Amino acid sequence: MSAMSPMSAMNPMHHTSTALNVLIVDDEAHARTNLRLMLQELPGWQVVGECAGAAAARERLAQGGVDVVLLDVQMPQESGLELARAWSRHEMPPLVVFVTAHRGHALEAFDVHALDYLVKPVDERRLRQALERATAMLDQRAAYTRALRRFADPAPGYWQELAVRSVGRIDRVALADVLWLGSAGNYVELHLVGRALLHRSTLTELERYLDPAVFLRIHRRTLVRYGQLQTLRQTPEGGYTAVLCCGVELAVSERYVAQVRAALTAQGGFPA
């Protein structure tokens, strides 16, 4: 392994005067070599270790001094996904960028809050982009760590906030500010006053951690804050619509109509 150039040669976007350390974890020797050679061309980064499997990676990580891990997904004995989950329980885990030949693991990778997901053969432009994101995220390392731990070890009781990740940043969203939630495939749309955010989870998974005294399911795709319910209307087609205080109208499934009526009655509302 060759040492990297000093930070005086760095891209100006880097935020510190010391080279950032990368650990490469891949069971294929040529893949490790390719990544190392590409990293040698990127100022401000240095390879501090190369591991062919999870066991060796654990030993190297225990020594500290790793900022970012370029991690293969499929490896013998223990997968990169399993290893990333285990790292998330550490005091200050490194940022994870998955590098793999298998596109099908992308959603699982983001489930463990991977910073990025690169497909082999890795393009140098995409590697540079992933490392630039890592540089930006290192300034939010504490928020990143909280997000990882929430995934690996959900705290007992109902959640009061969510860590919502987007490119280069993590936002803390108080659930007290969420008006309603809608399913969007493998994401949940969080609707707040004047904006909406995407959170990487299914609605069913997230509902387990939401206080049922605060959020009411009105449809298989929708949860609503009780205090937002204003009116229940019957449509000309015989269906039902909930009108929220924020002005939004949402479909109500037949199976949830009774609960919505009860909620409106309890808070003094006037169902139609």
Buried (B, 14 or more C-beta within 10 A) or exposed (E): EEEBBEBEEBBEEBEEEEBBBBBBBBBEEEBBEBBBEBBBEBBBBBBBBBBBBBEEBBEBBEEEEBBBBBBBBEBEEBBBBBBBBBBBEEEEBBBBBBBBBEEEBBEBBBBBBBBBBBBBEBEEEBBBBBBBBBBBBBEBBEBBBBBBBBBBEEEEEBBEBBBBBEEBBBBEBEBEEBBBBBBBEEBBBBBBEEEBBBBBBEBEEBBEBBEEEBBBBBBEBBBBBBEBBBBBBEEEEEEBBBBBEBEBEBBBBEEBBEEBBEBBEEEEBEBE
